[in-house]
């Protein structure tokens, strides 16, 4: 029987050996990009608006766009990824929103192995931590299998170096990513973690003097010491709350912190360089939606939101994760968590090795020197975060009537099928279509991350309108569904080759800004916003894959719905997020509508059958 290690480790290849062979990120063809853009606009605007936009786009293609394309091609020469720095700066580092509102988060997938149980916090934390550090060690040793796509092309693995030992340091105008991770071949790497309990911060070494990972019993003993000491110490200083502030405000507070006392710099350096942050959380969250909400906006006293990866365990043993989105895509957290899940499942949820606990160095309690101004800033950050906790809402909904296996038997691609359910679910609620973002990976390119797949198409719109029209026959509805799914499959495959439109348009816009040119009409046209441009997608979606793991972020804009989903053999799980200030959206309401759409789709498919879809 294959072990958890068999699934991810290689004896013949090293993790990063194909990086030099990766494809260079291409500059897409301008005419094709503009055609894709117009196609995506059409179902979302009136015919008059579309004609005006078509004229604007055609003028752009012949004049300003042609010039900007030439400049972009020139810029791309000699670069393996012309988009990388622009994307990291514009999409993440220059964003001034508080980190809790943009971080990735989710409930741990362990509930079927570890149901809620009081008194299990420390033992479960130790076991999960041990195997998380194992994953870090595999990456250090470069023994994880290099991934390849369906065409056998190697995928870029550099994000594996950015999961651990990484921090997003706030800046007044732009944040800065700092990476402390190194492979064994590259040199020494910090191996400590930070543990936060009752707001107190501790530095805990995870390796012994021989470089071996501490056993779960040893980690359990160390975590128990931290828990006990945090209780004995009483109220904490509250410094972690500063990381929840608007980024410029946090940068200013951090500068004061560093200038006040060298002790503060060293404490920050210990936090920033740590492998990850681990939280011993108070409380006992209940169902999966409650846990999801706590992962996004739980009690802030233990959360250092700048870290690339953080995990928390509650009093009842339920686990959550949270991480900065800047250094890596959410799928990196999925890979780590799924290995830990498989390993814990493999050993039956209990450590099977030695129970010996050696004499180990005491965890170090990190403290800061504070003045009256910083103390006031911390108190304000606490108050602001308490209000922020009510800004959004998450709903996790399991649809258990069918899943991937059913879709496969009907020769319908599960991802495209779920996307159609989300389109119909939205249409039924609002009687209109929504500009929709789906994440499309482009990791076959050097340092490639994602392209936007615009899911709302004319074909999807035609099918949604037909579904609740009693005058249209089931066979016609089935034909329209097949067309919509096939269109989705084609567009998704193209987006995975950077043949969407959003990343290219972004590049054209940014190069015009760098050269101080007037903003082109294509970017100020109302259709640009209505079709999702400038981060205005009303449905923001991403498939989390076919594992046991689930995660999400908050929506892109105020009236947006986030919908992140997991596909399993006999169930589909949706993790929906919305903003509470927008009364027109509801996480439970949208989840219910999507599940109703799935019911209707099965009724239709069972009655009419389906033609094979192109992407299976």
N, C-alpha and C positions, 0 to 999 in steps of 0.2 A: 504494500500500500504506500502511495506517495506521501511523503512528509511535507510540511509547510515549506521546508527548505528546498525540497525537490522542485517545487513550483517556481521558485524565484532565483535559484543559484545555478551557476554554470561552472563546469570543470574545464571547458575548452576556450571560452571567450572571457574577456575582461569587460567590465561595465562600460568604460568610456573608450574602448579601442576603435570605434568607428567614427568618432567625432570629426576626425580630419577628412573623412570621406563623405560627410553629409552634403546634401545639395545646398547650393547658395539660394537664398530667398530671391525669387524673381520679381521684377517689376511687371505687373500685369499689363495686358494690352488695353489701351485707353478706350477704344471703341467697344470692346467686349464688356469692360467694367460699366460703362455708361448704359449699355443695353440692359445689363443685369439690374442696374439702379432703376431704370424706367419700368422694367417688369415688376419690381417690388413696390413701386409707387402706385401703379394702376389700381389695385383693389382697395386702396385706402383714400382716394380722392375722387372728386367729381370729374366728369368728362371735361368740363371747361378748365378745371385746375390742371388736369393731366395735359391738355393741349398747351397750356401756358408753360408747364414744366418741360414738355418735350421741346418747345422752342428754345427755352433757356439752356437745356442740355445740348442741343445741336449747336448753338452759338458757342458754348463752352468748348465743345469738341474741336471747333474750327479755330478758335482764338486763344483765350487764356489757358484752357486745358491743354492745348497742344504745346504751348510754351512751358507750362508747369511739368508736363510729362517729360519733355526734353531735359529739364533741370533735375527731375527725379532720377532719370536714367543716368545722368552725369554723376549725381550724388552717390548712386548705388555702385558705381565702378570702384573696384578695390575693396568693397565691403561684402562680407558674407551674409550680413543681415542688415539691410538699410532701415528697417523698421524698429529694431530692438530698442535703441535708446529713446527714440520718440515715444514708443509705446509705454515703456517703463516710466518715463517722466510724465507724459500727458495723462495716462490712464490711472497712475498710482501716486508717484512721488510728489506731484504738484497739487494733488487734491487736498483741500484743507479740511474736509469733513473729519469729525472724530473717528478714530479707528474702529470703535465698536459698531459703527454703522456701515462699514465696508469690509470688515473681516469675514472670513469663512468660518462656519461653525456647524456642529451637528451632534446628535446623540451617538454614543458608542453603540456598536452593533452586537453587544454581548448579552442582551437581555435573555435570549434563549439559552445561553450557557450559564449566565449568572443573573437569575431573577433578583428583584430587590430583597435585601437581607440586612437587617441592622447588625452592626458589629463586623461587617465584612470589608469596610472601607480600606483599611491599611493592608490587609493581605492581598486584596484584589489590585490595589494600587501597585504593590511591589511586583506582582507577577506581570501586570501589563507594562510596567516600567522596564522590567528586565528584558522583555522581548522587543520593546521599542528600541532600547539601546543595542540589542542584537542587530536590528535592521541598520542602525547607524554604523555598527562595526562592519557589517557586510559591505556597506558603501565605502567605508574607509579602506577595506581590503580589496575593493573593486572586483568582487566575486559574484555580483548580481548579474543575471542574464541581461545583455543589451537587448532592448526591445526592437521588434521589426513590425512593419505594417503588413497588410494582406498581400502586398506585392513583393514582399521579401526585402524591402528597403529598410536600412537601419533608421531608428528614430533617435532624435537628440536626447541624451540622458543628462544634460547639464543641470536640469532642475533638481536632480537627486542631490547635488552638492549644495543646494540652496534650501533644502527642507530643514536641515539642522544647523546649529551654530550660526544663526543668521538673525539680524535685527534691523528694523527700520527706524533709524534715528531721526527725530523730528528736526526740521529746518524752518527758518522764518518764511521762506518762499518755496523751498523744495526740500523734501526729506532726502535722506541718504541711506542706501542699503550698505550694511557692512557684513561681510562674510568671513567667519573665522574658521570655517570647515576646510580641512585638507585631507586628502587620502594619505595612506601610509607612505606611498611613494613620494608624495609632495612634501611631507614633513609632519611635525607634531601638530596636534589638534586638541583644543580643550575638551576634557571628558567629564566635566562636572555639569550638573543641572542646577536650576534653582527650584526650590520647593517653597510654596507660599501657603501659610496656614494661619487663619485668623488675622490676616493682613501682615504678618511677619514674614520676612524673606530670609531664606536659608540657602547656603551653598553646600551642595552634597556631591561628593566625588563618587562616580559610578564604577570606577576601575580600581583594582588592588595594585600593589606595588609591581606586580608582574604583568600588568596590562590586561588582566582578565576581568570580565564583568562580574560585579558582585552578584551573589546568588539571590533569589527571591527572599529566602529567610533573612539574609543579611540586609537587604534593602528594606524589608519589613521592619527590622529592628531599628534601622536608621530613621525611617519615616515615623515610627512610633515615638522616638525621641523628639523629633521635630514637633509632632502633634502635642506631646506633653509639655514641651517647653513653651510652645506658642500659647497654651492655656495659662501657664504660670506667669508669663510675661505681662499679661493684661493687655489693655488697648494698644494697638499698633500706631505707627506714625502716619500711616495713610498715604505714603508716597506712591504706591501703584495707581491711585486714582488719577494722578497727573497724566498717565498715559491714555486716559479716556477723554482728554480735552481736545478741543479744536487744535489742529496741528501747529499753527503758529503760536498759539498761547502756550502749548506744551513745550515748544522749542525755547521760548523765552524763559519759562520756568526752569527748564533743564540747564540753560546757560547760567542762571543764577545759582542753581544747585552745584554745578561744577566749580564756579568761581568762589563759592563760599568756603570750601574746605577740601583739601586733597583726598580726604577719606571718602567724600562723595563720588569723586571721579573713579576711585578704585572699586567702590560698590557698584557703580553703573557698569564698569568694565566687566565685572564678574557676571552681572546679569546679562549683558549684551553678548558675551562670548559663550554663554552656556549652551549645551546641546539643545535643551528645550526647557520650558517652564512646566512645572507640575503643581497642581492645586489640590489641597485637601479641603474640600468644600463642606460647609455646614448645610444641613437641611436634607430633606428626603423628597425629591421630585417624584411625581407619579407616572402618568401615562407618557407616551412618546412625544406628544405635543408639548407637554409641560417640560420635559427634558430638553426638547429642541429650543424652546423659548429661553431656558436657562443657559443653554450653550451660547446663544447669541447675546443675551443681555441679563446674565445672572448677577448675583451680588459682586460688586466690583472690587472688594477689598483685596482679593487674591490675584487679580488679573493684570499681568504686564502685557498690554495689548500690542506692543511693538514686536513681540517675538514671532518668528515664522511658524512655530509649532508649540502649542500648549495643550495639555490634557488635564482634566479634573475628575476627581472621584468624590461622590457624595457619601454622607453617613450610611445610606442604605446600599452602597456599593455600585450605584449606577454611574456610568462614565460619560463624559462629554469631551469635545475637543474644540479648539478655536485657533485661528492662525491668521497672520497677515497675508493678504493675497498678492502682495507685490512680488515676492521672489519666485513664486511657483503657482501653477494651476491647482485647483482643488483635487485633481486626480492624483497628485503626489501624496496628499494626505490619505487618499483612499488606499494607495498601494501599501503605505506603512501600516495603516489600521487593519487592512485585510490580512496581512501577514500575521499580525499579533492575534487577530481573531482565530485564524486557522491553527496557530500554534496552541492557543489556549484550549481550543476544541480538541486538538490532537491529544493533549495530556489530560483530558477530562476535567479541566478547570482547576486542577490542583498540581502543585509542584511535586515532581516525582524524584527529584534529586536529593542531595545531601541537605540535612537540616542543621549542619554545623554553622555556628556563628562566630567568626573570628573577632578579635579585638580590632576595632576600626577607629579612625580619627573621628572626632565629634563633628557633626555638621556645624558650619560656621554661620552665626547669625549676622546678617548684614544690616547695619544701621546708618542713618544719614545725620549729618549736622544740619539743623534747620534754623532759620531766623523767623521773626514775626511775619515778614512778608510771605515767605514760603508756606508757613503754617496757615495763613489766611487763604492763600491760593489753593492749598489742599482742601480746606473746608469748603471753599466754593466749588471745587471739582467734585467733591462728594455730593453736594446738593444738586449740581447740574446732572451728575450721573444718575442720581435717584429719579430725577424727572425723565431722563433719557430712557430709562428702563421701560417706560410706558409708551414709547414712540412707535413701536412696531409689534407685530403679532405673527406667530408661526403656527401652522397646523400640519401635522403629519397624518396622512390618511392612507391606510392600506386597503387596496382593492383586491379582494381574495377570490373573485369568481373565476378568473383565468389570468394567464400571464403569457410569458414568452412561448411556452409549448403550444398553446392554442394558436398564436399568431403564426408560428412555424408550420403547423399542420395546414393552415389556410394559405400558406405561401405569401404572407404579408410581413414585411420587415417590422419587428417590434418597435423600433425607435420611431419610424415614420408613423406607425399606427398610434403610438402615444401622442405624437405631435398633432395628429388629426383630432384626437380626443380633446386635446387642450384648445384647439381652434374652435371646435364645436361647443365645448364647455363655455368659452368666452362669448361666442356668438349668441348662445341661448340666453345668457344673462343680460347682454347689452344691445342685442340686435344690430351689432356692427362688428367689423373685424378689427383686430388690433395689430399694429406693427410688432413683429415677434422676432426676438433674438434667440438663436440656438447656437451653443458653442460648437465650433468645428475645429478639431485639432490639426495643426500643421507641423508636427514634430519631425517630419522627414527632412525639414530644412534646418540649417544651422541655427541653433538657439530659437527655433520656431515655437510659437505658443498657440495662438488661436486665430481663426477668422470668424466673422459673423455669418451664420446661415440665416437668411431672412425667410422665415417659415410661412408667412402669410402670402399666399399666391392667388392668382385668379382662379386656379383650379380648386384650391381649398375653399375659396369664397363661394364658388358655384355649388360645391358639395354641401357646405354648411347651410346655404339658403334652401337647398332642395330637401334636406333631411326632415324638416318639420312641415313640409308642404304636402298635404294629403293628395293634391292633384297630380303629383309626380310618382311614377311607378317605382316599386322597389328595385326593379332591374336597372332603371335609369340611375337611381341613387347609387347602386353598387358600381355602375360604370363610372360615375363621377368620383366615387371614392378611390377606385383604382387609378384614375387619372391623377387625382391629387397626390396619392402615395407615390406614384411613379415620378411625378414632377418633383416631389420632395427628395426622393432618392437621387435623382439626377443633380439637383441643386446642391445637396449635401456633399456628394462626391466631388463636385467642382469646388465647393468652399474648402474642402480638405486639401485642395491644390492651390489655395490662395486665389481662387477665381470666384470670390464673392464680389462685393463692391466696397465694403466699409473700410477695410485697411488701406486699400489703394486711395480712396477718396480722402482718408485722413492724411496720408502722405502728401497728396497734392495740396491740401489745405495748409498743412504745417510748413511746407516749403515756401508757399506764398507768404505766410506770416514771417518766416525767417528773412525773407527778402524785402519785407515792408510793403508788399503790394496790397492794393485794395481787395477786400473779401469778394470773391467771385459770386455772381448772382445765384449759382447753383446751390451755394451754402446758405444764402439768406432767403431763398424761395420757401414758402410755407410748406411745400411738399417734402422738403428735406426733413423738417421736424416731424411732420405727420407720418412719414415712413420709418421713423426711428432714428434718423441722423442726429448726431450730437448727443448721444446717450438718451434718446427719448423713446426707447422701445417700451411699449405698454405691457407686453408679456416678455419677461426675461427668463429663459429656460435653459436647462442643461441636463443631459443624461449623465448620471453618476455611475452608470455601468451596470454590470450583471453580477455584482458581489452582494455582500451583506451590509455594506457601508452606505451611509446617507449623510449629505451635507448641503448647506445652502448659504446664500448671502441675502441681505435685504434688497428690495427692488431698486432699479436705477433712478426712478423719478417718483414724484408724489402720488400719481394716480396709476402707478404701475403695479403689476402682480409678478412676484417671483415664483417660479414653479420648477423644482428640481426633483428628478425622479430616478427611481431604481427599478430595473427590470429583472424579475426572477422567474423561475420556471412556471409557477402557478399563482403568482401575485404581482401586482404593480404597486409601488409605493410612491406617493407624491408628498413633497415637503414644500408647502406653500407659504410665502411671506408677503405681508402687506404693511402699509403705514396706517396707524390708527387715525391720523388726522384726516385721511381721505374716507369720507363716509360712503363713497360709491363702491369701494372694494372691501372684500371680506375674505380672509384666508379660509375659514370653514365653508363659506358660501361657494367660493370658487372650487374648492376640493369636492364638494357635493355635486356641483354641476359637471365636473370632469368625470366623476364616477357614473353619473347619469348618462353622459355621452358614451362611455364604455359599454353600458347596458344596451343602448340603442344600436351601437355598432355591431355588437355580437348578434343581436336579433337580425340585423340586416345581412350580415355575412353568413349566418347559419341558413337564412332563407334563400339567399341568392348565390352563395359561393363566391370565390374570388379568383381572379387571374393572377398568376405569379408576378410578384413585384421584382423590380430589377436589382434591388440590393438586399440580399439575404445572407 
